Amino acid sequence: MVAGILILMLASVMFGINPTLTKELIQTGMSPSCIVFFSHSAICLFNLSAAAIKHSMVKISLRQMGVMLMTGAAGMGMTSLLLGTAYMMIPVGLTTILHFLYPLFVVCIMTTIFKEKFIWRKAVGMAGALCGLTMIVQVDSTQSVKGILIAIASGLVYAIYIIISDKGCFVLLPIHTKMVFMALGSMLFLGVQSALTGTLALPPSLKAWAFLAFQCCVSIIGYTGLTYGISRTGASVAAFATTLEPVTSVVAGIVVYREVITPSMAAGIALILASVLTIATESKLRRQPETQSPVSSGSLENTIFELEGENSDNV
């Protein structure tokens, strides 16, 4: 459990660095969807290589492959597009707050659909994390309703991605196998989208290539670490452990752009850290043994695919 939380915190730090790198790449003329396409392609290739070296690539059913591809396209690809659209319509601060409603969505879904016990540490952690987040970011007074709805949608889609990663029919597969197919789904989705909009292009300079290489490394650590952490802690704990992302973004802004940290921001960072610690120390939140079938633990294979047969063709 502790190891999983530490990995999730590392992944959260990587995700927090990512916006700064993306901003630098956008300034070179690359589109957000094109940048994410290349980084998710790198995730796919890295995990494919790792699986080949470790001989951990296993046979999967057509159902598992389809669910992983769709999960990656929606959770990794669509979330990125929604966030990029929201950033152009409302302030980044407000977008961040609305996107980070996803831990609430995760807890609500896990509690209502999967009957996960709602304990007091979760409530305290939720309240503390949201309060800390509002103290960190700065919000304007007049906003676009459409932009607000898109930002909320990004949080909902990401919440579903985290839950499916924890409860889906592919949950017992090796980490690298899962990441290969989820990253492939996102890569195909964003590749088609970028090609249709005419924004698919190579980095225009050596500097852009360097930033892209760094961004790919950050994405590999972030998404692979997130998937591993979810498998160790479960969706609810993972959702709140990753709220360190906006903290890292603030720190990156201070280091790279010499942004000034206010007392309110410092208090918000402290509150988020305390909230993560509160949830992490809850002894009752334990991941069920990995050897247990996801069907018996209330997986999405029962919830979504209960009408389907168990025998699928192997690929």
Secondary structure, DSSP 8 states (H G I E B T S, - for coil): -HHHHHHHHHHHHHHHHHHHHHHHHHTTT--HHHHHHHHHHHHHHHHHHHHHHHT-----BHHHHHHHHHHIIIIIIIHHHHHHHHHTTS-HHHHHHHHTTHHHHHHHHHHHTS-----HHHHHHHHHHHHHHHHHS---S---HHHHHHHHHHHHHHHHHHHHHHHSTTTTS-HHHHHHHHHHHHHHHHHHHHHHHT-----SSHHHHHHHHHHHHHHHHHHHHHHHHHHHH-HHHHHHHGGGHHHHHHHHHHHHH-----HHHHHHHHHHHHHHHHHHT-TT-----TTS-TTTTT-HHHHTTTTS-S---B-
